[in-house]
Amino acid sequence: MIKKLVSLHQIKAIYDKNAETSYPAPTRKEMQCPYRLLNNLFSDASAEGFAQLGNVADCTALDAGKAANNQLFWEGIQEAFECQNEVYDNLHFADDEVLSELDYINLQKIVPHDWRKL
């Protein structure tokens, strides 16, 4: 019985170790994430692609196998979301009375998210 318990414990330890390395821990959305995403989506670099969502996929996306869920577009957004850029790091429309009260939000803090979550 002791051998069986030791064996089960070893198997569980191996399984837990593999489970931790297989899937990275999911990140939680923080206050600045939606504003950083909006800055990214409506930037000059992304606005045209954002407007084309839902249209027929082009050959590049189909050949890459990333046409489903507009994966190619969202991976580009993820890459831009996770890099420092003064366009994404600042809160725009500061003259708006609602947004002017959000001066405590630090858009320079980057929380990495998967393209599916974005």
C-alpha angles and dihedrals in degrees: 000000000000091000089052092050092048090049092050091048091051092048091049091050091051091047093049091049092051092045091054094051096042098059123032116225111269116247123230124233114253131198096269097047099084092046092047090049092050091050088051097046095048096042119115091253096054107027096087093050090046090054090051095057111125095026123117111289119250124236094261093061092043093049092048090051091237102112095104113095089359087278095167092056094045093048088056090050090050091052092049092043092057098050129080112254128157091225092059096034096065131071107240126210093037089165089069110102094225096046093043088067091058096075090123092068113100107210091181090072106093121205109190116231132182117253089247092057093048 
